[in-house]
Amino acid sequence: MPLHGDAATLLATAAAVEIGSSHPLAQAILARAEAEGVTVPQATTATAIPGRGARADIAGETWHVGAPHMAAEAGVLGEVDRATVGALETTGKTVVATFTADRLLGLIALRDEPRADAAEAVAALKRMGITSVMLTGDNPVTAHAIAEGLGIEARAGLPPEDKVAEVRALAREAHVMMVGDGINDAPALATAHLGIAMGSGTHVALETADGALLRDRVMDVAGQIRLARATMANIRQNVAIALGLKGVFLVTTLIGLTGLWIAVMADTGATVLVTMNALRLVRFRTERRGR
């Protein structure tokens, strides 16, 4: 929605500022600019502003692309513009402003849709007794609209430091696994008991997380938890088998019912049994539904 100039200028300017950014909203702006064939000007000194937006110099002028409150702080978001932002946000859209220190070029409305398998993944986690909470920097209206469709709680308008605070609060009540993919998620990924980065995540998220999903599917989160639970159950079974056999033959050897060689063979047999039991995990399918 251009306010000073045309739509092509607004899109080109926003794309120039966002070039090089891996944020989903930035990628959406860049994709739209490419689809419409607009000429993107050269930008320099591009800088990300965590939880707020980005800025860059274009033709000697510093441009910002970010949340409307940034434009309001700069004094370039008028009352009519605020009303426009509010109207767009009530429809579940995220609004970003493109502006300089003295003028607002325009507003761009985007809708950050959940991943295709997000609802299925949330349902699978719920069946496993795991509660999901969405932490996002998006405005509350957009966040709650998406969360309602997924059937989860949303905590919105969170910059990186507030995501960390929320994770710490949750960690006082339960074990927390944080799943994220962006720069803004990295501090929370490091704070959680277990941080998991999506396969398409930023380098910062991938380096900070404890693990990463090779495929960019939310359902893999539930699948990996199933595998982890199956592995722990297998380990407990193997420990019980090994110690149980050793205990039995220790007692029977001491009372003279079995000899040393029988005990040695039993120990070797226990090794074979636990190995065969562990190999069952090779056929484990993480896509199974339920627990």
C-alpha positions as CSV (number, residue, x, y, z in Angstrom):
1,M,0.0,0.0,0.0
2,P,2.1,3.0,-1.2
3,L,1.5,6.3,0.5
4,H,4.2,8.4,-1.2
5,G,5.0,7.0,-4.7
6,D,3.9,4.0,-6.5
7,A,3.6,0.3,-5.6
8,A,6.7,-0.7,-7.6
9,T,8.9,1.9,-5.8
10,L,7.6,0.7,-2.4
11,L,8.3,-3.0,-3.3
12,A,11.7,-2.3,-4.8
13,T,12.8,-0.2,-1.8
14,A,11.6,-2.8,0.7
15,A,13.3,-5.6,-1.3
16,A,16.6,-3.7,-1.5
17,V,16.6,-3.4,2.3
18,E,15.7,-7.1,2.8
19,I,18.2,-8.6,0.3
20,G,20.3,-11.2,2.2
21,S,17.8,-11.6,5.0
22,S,16.6,-15.1,5.7
23,H,13.5,-14.0,7.7
24,P,10.3,-15.5,6.2
25,L,8.7,-12.1,5.8
26,A,11.8,-10.7,4.0
27,Q,11.8,-13.8,1.7
28,A,8.1,-13.1,0.9
29,I,8.9,-9.5,-0.1
30,L,11.9,-10.6,-2.2
31,A,9.8,-13.3,-3.9
32,R,7.0,-10.8,-4.7
33,A,9.6,-8.3,-6.1
34,E,11.0,-11.0,-8.3
35,A,7.6,-12.2,-9.5
36,E,6.6,-8.7,-10.5
37,G,9.9,-8.0,-12.2
38,V,10.7,-4.8,-10.3
39,T,14.2,-3.4,-10.5
40,V,15.7,-3.5,-7.0
41,P,18.2,-0.7,-6.3
42,Q,21.6,-1.3,-4.8
43,A,21.7,-1.1,-1.0
44,T,24.7,-0.9,1.3
45,T,25.4,-1.4,5.0
46,A,22.3,-3.6,5.4
47,T,21.7,-4.4,9.1
48,A,19.1,-6.6,10.8
49,I,17.4,-5.2,13.8
50,P,16.5,-8.3,15.9
51,G,12.8,-8.5,16.6
52,R,12.0,-5.3,14.8
53,G,13.1,-5.3,11.1
54,A,16.1,-4.2,9.0
55,R,17.7,-1.1,7.6
56,A,20.0,-0.2,4.8
57,D,21.4,2.8,2.9
58,I,20.0,3.4,-0.6
59,A,21.4,6.3,-2.7
60,G,22.8,7.9,0.5
61,E,19.6,7.7,2.4
62,T,18.9,5.3,5.3
63,W,15.7,3.2,4.8
64,H,14.0,1.0,7.4
65,V,11.6,-1.9,6.8
66,G,10.0,-3.1,10.0
67,A,7.2,-3.1,12.5
68,P,4.8,-0.1,12.4
69,H,5.8,0.9,15.9
70,M,9.3,1.6,14.5
71,A,7.7,4.1,12.1
72,A,5.6,5.5,15.0
73,E,8.8,6.0,17.1
74,A,10.4,7.8,14.2
75,G,7.3,10.1,14.0
76,V,6.3,9.3,10.5
77,L,3.2,7.1,11.2
78,G,0.2,9.4,11.2
79,E,-3.3,8.7,12.7
80,V,-4.7,7.6,9.4
81,D,-1.8,5.3,8.9
82,R,-2.3,3.8,12.3
83,A,-5.9,3.2,11.5
84,T,-4.9,1.4,8.2
85,V,-2.4,-0.7,10.2
86,G,-5.1,-1.7,12.7
87,A,-7.6,-2.6,9.9
88,L,-5.0,-4.8,8.2
89,E,-4.0,-6.5,11.4
90,T,-7.6,-7.4,12.3
91,T,-7.7,-9.5,9.2
92,G,-4.8,-11.6,10.5
93,K,-2.1,-9.9,8.5
94,T,1.4,-8.8,9.6
95,V,2.1,-5.2,8.5
96,V,5.6,-3.8,7.8
97,A,6.4,-0.2,7.2
98,T,9.0,1.2,4.7
99,F,10.3,4.6,5.8
100,T,13.1,7.0,6.3
101,A,13.7,9.4,9.2
102,D,11.3,12.0,7.7
103,R,8.7,10.1,5.6
104,L,6.7,6.9,5.3
105,L,6.9,5.4,1.9
106,G,4.2,2.8,2.4
107,L,2.9,-0.2,4.2
108,I,3.2,-3.9,3.1
109,A,0.7,-6.4,4.5
110,L,1.7,-10.1,4.6
111,R,0.1,-13.2,6.2
112,D,2.5,-15.6,7.7
113,E,0.7,-18.9,7.2
114,P,1.6,-22.0,9.3
115,R,3.5,-24.8,7.7
116,A,1.3,-27.3,5.8
117,D,1.8,-30.1,8.4
118,A,1.7,-27.8,11.5
119,A,-1.9,-28.7,12.6
120,E,-1.2,-32.4,12.2
121,A,2.0,-32.1,14.2
122,V,0.4,-30.2,17.0
123,A,-2.4,-32.9,17.2
124,A,0.2,-35.7,17.2
125,L,2.1,-34.0,20.1
126,K,-1.1,-33.5,22.0
127,R,-1.8,-37.2,21.7
128,M,1.6,-37.8,23.2
129,G,0.9,-35.7,26.2
130,I,3.0,-32.7,25.0
131,T,1.6,-29.2,25.2
132,S,2.5,-26.7,22.4
133,V,2.9,-23.0,22.8
134,M,3.6,-20.5,20.0
135,L,6.1,-17.8,20.8
136,T,6.2,-15.1,18.1
137,G,7.2,-11.5,17.4
138,D,4.1,-11.0,15.2
139,N,1.3,-8.8,16.4
140,P,-1.2,-10.4,18.8
141,V,-4.1,-10.3,16.4
142,T,-2.2,-12.2,13.6
143,A,-0.7,-14.6,16.1
144,H,-3.9,-15.5,17.8
145,A,-5.6,-16.0,14.4
146,I,-3.0,-18.5,13.4
147,A,-2.9,-20.2,16.8
148,E,-6.6,-20.6,16.9
149,G,-6.5,-22.6,13.7
150,L,-3.8,-24.8,15.2
151,G,-5.5,-25.2,18.5
152,I,-2.6,-23.9,20.6
153,E,-1.8,-21.0,22.9
154,A,0.0,-18.0,21.4
155,R,2.2,-15.5,23.1
156,A,2.8,-12.6,20.7
157,G,4.8,-9.4,20.2
158,L,7.9,-11.0,21.7
159,P,11.4,-9.7,20.8
160,P,14.2,-12.2,21.3
161,E,14.8,-11.3,24.9
162,D,11.2,-11.8,25.8
163,K,11.1,-15.2,24.0
164,V,14.0,-16.2,26.3
165,A,12.0,-15.0,29.4
166,E,9.0,-17.0,28.3
167,V,11.1,-20.1,27.8
168,R,12.7,-19.7,31.2
169,A,9.2,-19.3,32.8
170,L,8.0,-22.5,31.1
171,A,11.2,-24.3,32.1
172,R,10.4,-23.7,35.7
173,E,7.2,-25.8,35.3
174,A,8.3,-28.5,32.8
175,H,11.0,-29.7,30.4
176,V,10.9,-27.4,27.4
177,M,11.9,-28.2,23.8
178,M,12.1,-25.1,21.6
179,V,11.7,-25.4,17.9
180,G,12.7,-22.5,15.7
181,D,14.4,-21.4,12.5
182,G,15.3,-17.7,12.7
183,I,17.9,-15.4,14.1
184,N,15.3,-14.2,16.7
185,D,14.8,-17.8,17.8
186,A,18.5,-18.5,18.5
187,P,18.6,-17.1,22.2
188,A,15.5,-19.1,23.1
189,L,16.9,-22.2,21.4
190,A,20.0,-21.9,23.6
191,T,17.9,-21.4,26.8
192,A,15.5,-24.3,26.4
193,H,16.3,-27.7,27.8
194,L,16.5,-28.9,24.2
195,G,16.7,-26.6,21.1
196,I,15.8,-28.0,17.7
197,A,16.3,-26.0,14.5
198,M,14.3,-26.5,11.3
199,G,16.3,-27.7,8.3
200,S,15.7,-24.5,6.5
201,G,16.7,-22.4,9.5
202,T,19.3,-19.6,9.6
203,H,23.0,-20.5,10.3
204,V,22.7,-18.9,13.7
205,A,19.7,-21.0,14.6
206,L,21.4,-24.2,13.3
207,E,24.6,-23.5,15.2
208,T,22.8,-22.6,18.4
209,A,20.4,-25.5,18.6
210,D,21.2,-28.9,20.1
211,G,19.9,-30.7,17.0
212,A,18.4,-30.0,13.6
213,L,15.7,-31.6,11.5
214,L,17.0,-32.7,8.1
215,R,13.6,-32.4,6.5
216,D,11.7,-29.1,6.8
217,R,8.6,-30.8,8.3
218,V,7.0,-30.0,11.7
219,M,5.8,-33.6,11.9
220,D,9.4,-34.7,12.3
221,V,9.4,-33.1,15.8
222,A,6.8,-35.6,16.9
223,G,8.5,-38.4,15.0
224,Q,11.9,-37.8,16.7
225,I,10.2,-37.7,20.1
226,R,8.6,-41.1,19.4
227,L,12.1,-42.4,18.4
228,A,13.7,-41.0,21.5
229,R,11.0,-42.6,23.7
230,A,11.4,-45.9,21.9
231,T,15.2,-45.7,22.3
232,M,14.9,-45.1,26.1
233,A,12.5,-48.0,26.4
234,N,14.9,-50.2,24.5
235,I,17.8,-49.2,26.7
236,R,15.8,-50.0,29.9
237,Q,14.9,-53.4,28.4
238,N,18.5,-54.1,27.6
239,V,19.8,-53.2,31.0
240,A,17.1,-55.4,32.6
241,I,18.0,-58.3,30.3
242,A,21.8,-58.0,30.9
243,L,21.6,-57.5,34.7
244,G,18.9,-60.1,35.0
245,L,20.9,-62.8,33.3
246,K,24.0,-61.9,35.2
247,G,22.2,-62.0,38.5
248,V,20.6,-65.3,37.8
249,F,23.8,-67.0,36.8
250,L,25.7,-65.3,39.7
251,V,23.3,-66.9,42.2
252,T,23.3,-70.3,40.4
253,T,27.1,-70.4,40.2
254,L,27.5,-69.5,43.9
255,I,25.1,-72.4,44.9
256,G,26.8,-74.8,42.5
257,L,24.0,-75.3,40.0
258,T,26.0,-74.0,37.1
259,G,29.7,-73.7,36.3
260,L,32.0,-70.9,35.1
261,W,31.7,-71.8,31.4
262,I,27.9,-71.8,31.5
263,A,28.0,-68.4,33.1
264,V,30.4,-67.1,30.4
265,M,28.2,-68.5,27.7
266,A,25.2,-66.9,29.3
267,D,27.0,-63.5,29.4
268,T,27.7,-63.9,25.7
269,G,24.1,-64.8,25.1
270,A,23.0,-61.7,26.9
271,T,25.2,-59.6,24.6
272,V,23.5,-61.2,21.6
273,L,20.0,-60.7,23.1
274,V,20.5,-57.0,23.8
275,T,22.1,-56.4,20.4
276,M,19.1,-58.1,18.6
277,N,16.7,-56.1,20.8
278,A,18.5,-52.8,19.9
279,L,18.4,-53.7,16.2
280,R,14.6,-53.6,16.3
281,L,14.9,-49.8,16.3
282,V,16.2,-50.0,12.7
283,R,12.7,-50.8,11.6
284,F,11.1,-48.1,13.8
285,R,8.8,-45.8,11.9
286,T,8.6,-42.2,13.2
287,E,5.5,-41.5,11.1
288,R,3.4,-43.7,13.3
289,R,0.4,-42.0,14.9
290,G,-0.4,-41.8,18.5
291,R,2.2,-42.5,21.3
